[in-house]
Amino acid sequence: MFLLYSKMIADNNFYTKKSITKTINNEEVTVIVYTIDINTPLYRGDNNITGFEDKNILKGDYKFFTPDETAAEQYGVVYNFETTKELIVVALDDITEGFYNSASKDIQNILNKNYGYNNNKLRDSDVKADSELIAYLCKNHFDGYATNFMNIGGIGGRFHKEVVLCNPETVVKTIGQITNEEEAKAKREKARNKRISEVQEKPKRQTNVSGLSGTNLFGDDSDSDDDSAVKRLFGGKKRKTNKRRNTKKRAKSNKRRNTKKRAKSNKRRNTKK
């Protein structure tokens, strides 16, 4: 997934843009798209595969690419690819009103928050949101989406050029590895050690009220079955009340007194006999 924020100067050296009519949810919708020609070079940085012959290099329902080799370098070992057919991808830096209105509320929220439809075209990349949107585009028979440089909300700068393609194994081919092998091994090893370290150093969930983390309070952290502190704060199982404890104590006390009374009474009767 490309999450790099690039501050490169914007240019017009991008794909051909045009308007098409597309049926989405049984509606005829005008959509602005980019046309990506056959044999167009693309790049991808990836530290999670063993090399350009790895069978998983293009495996998946979609993959993220960039036409900018320099941008790809900051994601890991760089591989280059070429398209094997002409592709029609949605221009998410130029969203039409019809495309927006035809989408569900969830997709509209993503178009607003992450692609700036009603927010000055400001980009806010988020793995979950971006993945949900590309799945929607693939379902509606687009080849994917692309964006030229986009301004970033909040922190400033520009988000690099981006291309996301559906069913990548069927529309691109792997050309090779650009990063030299010595550097590639170092990058993979560093990424591997980082993943191991993150697993080993994962902090234990806090159970004291004063130390509850944001994840515990508002997230879905399924790593632990013990959410007792959170449940007590937000409507989980209640602690036993003092009233119940006192009731049990009185019952035990009464039982002991009654037992002593019966013992004394039996003793007196036996004495009289």
Phi, psi and omega in degrees: 000131180273120178235014185287137175257111185260140178250023177293154181289134181294150176217175181258010181277075182223193186279163180290131182254141177207170179254135177229166174251130185226142176273118179231124182052044177066020177239143173277117188236138173275127183230136173272128183229161169256142173258121178255117185290161174297148181066024176280130180286142176223158183227155180208134175261130185206120177261003188259006177239165186271347181162180186290347177267000177299131184294343181268003187300327179238012183287138178133168180287336179200160177219151178262135180226176171213147174279001185253107181300322181297320178296320182296329183302329185278001176258348181139208179297128186266132175239148177246149186224169173221144176288147182252003178200166175288136184239141176248113184237146182291134177275094183282359171265007179210065186282130179275159179296320180296317178297317180297312185292334181281348184273161176290168180298321180297316179291322177300319178299319179293317180299325178286305188286318189259342181233006170066034180303311177251028185217052174056030179056041178271131182268134175224092186287133179215126187305309185296313182293315180299319180293320179295321180290316180294326176297321178296318181293318178298319180299328181264020168067031167270160177279352180144210175216165176213153174221141170281188176307137177229143176291147182258133178286145174084286186276349180080185182084190181233143175273136185296166175298140188220141175225129177236127186240138175282147176045060188301330181298338183262352186233350176224159176234149180277131178265315180168188179256129181271318179296133179295153191297324180297314178292323180297316179299318180296318180295317180295319180294319178297317179295320179296313180297324179295318179296317179297316181298319181295323179291315183291327185261010180301120184294144177289149180295137177282139178246350176276144186302317185290342185248017181294133181273167178299325180297316181295323185283319189236348185265180178248080183266104185265009183285343183230141177270351184260097178246032190302318182296318180294318179299322180293327181283325190236040168092023176275204181297135180274152174289157175296135183278162177298329181299315180294320179296317180295321179299317180295320180298316181296320180297318179294320181295315179298323180296318180294318180297316180297323179295317179296319180298317181295323180295315179297318182297317179295323181295318180295317180298318180296324181294316181296323178297000000 
